[in-house]
Amino acid sequence: MGARLYELNTGPNILKEKELVKQMIELYCHKEHHHEQLCNECQELRNYCLLKLSFCRFGENKPTCSNCKVYCFSPIYRQKMDTIIRYLGPWLLVYHPIFIFKYVLNK
């Protein structure tokens, strides 16, 4: 049984989510690692997340990751993103209040 091939996701919802993930990782790295530019660890995580979003099997109908039945992230990267999301919860209210509102509605 071979690996499934999925089309590259370039729809508006995926692009918005990619932009949000990039901003979240950049904000986390800046606040927690005290770097102006992404450190190697955060850059690797960002690239991994963007790749996974690019080939998400649900495409534009993608649910929030917390509601998804498919665990496409490896456990290590899932744990890293969970850490970032927990850390950024209060900060997202300041930096991205509209995203929080949309996220709660979609949940």
Secondary structure, DSSP 8 states (H G I E B T S, - for coil): ----------SHHHHHHHHHHHHHHHHHIIIII--SS--HHHHHHHHHHHHHHHT-TTGGG---GGG-S---S-HHHHHHHHHHHHHHHHHHHHH-HHHHHHHHHH-
